[in-house]
Amino acid sequence: ADAFDAVTAGDEDRTRSSLDRAREILEEGLGANPHSRDAAVGLGIVFFYRSYYVDGRGYPHAIEFLTRILEADPYAVDAARSLANAYA
């Protein structure tokens, strides 16, 4: 929620910081449970939003990560949605 508040406020530094913190939390969760769909999808979504709002150079990484999620779990609908947005 903080990242979206930061986006609305036009605060790129706070957006970056919030998304980086979310990435750290999700990476820890995925490290603790490598089979967690929620952590993997959440991390992919963070990669997408960081590319969209902060640094467009991250799209290839977001696309690759989200694609791997869908290859392993084709029913990960939120990953598919973010992947489609990343390609758009």
FIROVO-501465 format. One record per residue (C-alpha): residue in one letter; z negated, y negated, x. Coordinates in nm, 3 decimals, padded with zeros to 5 digits. Example, Ala and Ser with C-alpha at 12.3 -4.5 7.8 and 13.67 -1.06 7.14 Angstrom:
<sites>
+----+---------+---------+---------+
| aa |      up |   north |    east |
+----+---------+---------+---------+
|  A | -00.780 |  00.450 |  01.230 |
|  S | -00.714 |  00.106 |  01.367 |
+----+---------+---------+---------+
</sites>
This chain:
<sites>
+----+---------+---------+---------+
| aa |      up |   north |    east |
+----+---------+---------+---------+
|  A |  00.000 |  00.000 |  00.000 |
|  D | -00.078 | -00.237 |  00.285 |
|  A |  00.273 | -00.201 |  00.426 |
|  F |  00.430 | -00.306 |  00.097 |
|  D |  00.192 | -00.600 |  00.065 |
|  A |  00.293 | -00.700 |  00.417 |
|  V |  00.662 | -00.669 |  00.328 |
|  T |  00.610 | -00.886 |  00.021 |
|  A |  00.430 | -01.142 |  00.235 |
|  G |  00.711 | -01.132 |  00.492 |
|  D |  00.467 | -01.025 |  00.766 |
|  E |  00.676 | -00.800 |  00.992 |
|  D |  00.395 | -00.745 |  01.244 |
|  R |  00.156 | -00.625 |  00.974 |
|  T |  00.430 | -00.410 |  00.821 |
|  R |  00.496 | -00.247 |  01.158 |
|  S |  00.125 | -00.196 |  01.224 |
|  S |  00.061 | -00.045 |  00.882 |
|  L |  00.356 |  00.192 |  00.904 |
|  D |  00.258 |  00.293 |  01.259 |
|  R | -00.094 |  00.374 |  01.138 |
|  A |  00.047 |  00.580 |  00.852 |
|  R |  00.266 |  00.764 |  01.105 |
|  E | -00.037 |  00.844 |  01.319 |
|  I | -00.234 |  00.977 |  01.023 |
|  L |  00.056 |  01.192 |  00.902 |
|  E |  00.128 |  01.325 |  01.251 |
|  E | -00.238 |  01.428 |  01.280 |
|  G | -00.215 |  01.600 |  00.942 |
|  L |  00.104 |  01.778 |  01.038 |
|  G | -00.050 |  01.883 |  01.368 |
|  A | -00.347 |  02.032 |  01.184 |
|  N | -00.122 |  02.203 |  00.928 |
|  P |  00.239 |  02.238 |  01.047 |
|  H |  00.339 |  02.385 |  00.709 |
|  S |  00.224 |  02.085 |  00.506 |
|  R |  00.511 |  01.970 |  00.290 |
|  D |  00.326 |  01.651 |  00.196 |
|  A |  00.259 |  01.550 |  00.557 |
|  A |  00.615 |  01.626 |  00.666 |
|  V |  00.776 |  01.442 |  00.375 |
|  G |  00.535 |  01.152 |  00.410 |
|  L |  00.618 |  01.122 |  00.778 |
|  G |  00.990 |  01.126 |  00.704 |
|  I |  00.941 |  00.854 |  00.445 |
|  V |  00.746 |  00.645 |  00.696 |
|  F |  01.032 |  00.684 |  00.946 |
|  F |  01.275 |  00.566 |  00.678 |
|  Y |  01.067 |  00.264 |  00.572 |
|  R |  01.005 |  00.162 |  00.933 |
|  S |  01.381 |  00.168 |  00.987 |
|  Y |  01.447 | -00.023 |  00.666 |
|  Y |  01.180 | -00.291 |  00.702 |
|  V |  01.119 | -00.321 |  01.077 |
|  D |  01.378 | -00.170 |  01.310 |
|  G |  01.716 | -00.047 |  01.190 |
|  R |  01.768 |  00.142 |  01.514 |
|  G |  01.533 |  00.412 |  01.379 |
|  Y |  01.772 |  00.537 |  01.111 |
|  P |  01.917 |  00.824 |  01.319 |
|  H |  01.567 |  00.959 |  01.384 |
|  A |  01.470 |  00.924 |  01.016 |
|  I |  01.791 |  01.097 |  00.907 |
|  E |  01.743 |  01.382 |  01.154 |
|  F |  01.379 |  01.433 |  01.055 |
|  L |  01.447 |  01.422 |  00.680 |
|  T |  01.744 |  01.658 |  00.722 |
|  R |  01.523 |  01.913 |  00.900 |
|  I |  01.272 |  01.892 |  00.616 |
|  L |  01.543 |  01.963 |  00.360 |
|  E |  01.683 |  02.249 |  00.564 |
|  A |  01.339 |  02.411 |  00.559 |
|  D |  01.253 |  02.308 |  00.201 |
|  P |  01.549 |  02.215 | -00.020 |
|  Y |  01.310 |  02.132 | -00.306 |
|  A |  01.145 |  01.844 | -00.118 |
|  V |  01.281 |  01.588 | -00.364 |
|  D |  01.117 |  01.282 | -00.206 |
|  A |  01.270 |  01.375 |  00.130 |
|  A |  01.612 |  01.402 | -00.034 |
|  R |  01.568 |  01.063 | -00.198 |
|  S |  01.469 |  00.896 |  00.129 |
|  L |  01.754 |  01.069 |  00.312 |
|  A |  02.004 |  00.938 |  00.058 |
|  N |  01.858 |  00.589 |  00.099 |
|  A |  01.878 |  00.615 |  00.477 |
|  Y |  02.248 |  00.700 |  00.454 |
|  A |  02.306 |  00.415 |  00.210 |
+----+---------+---------+---------+
</sites>
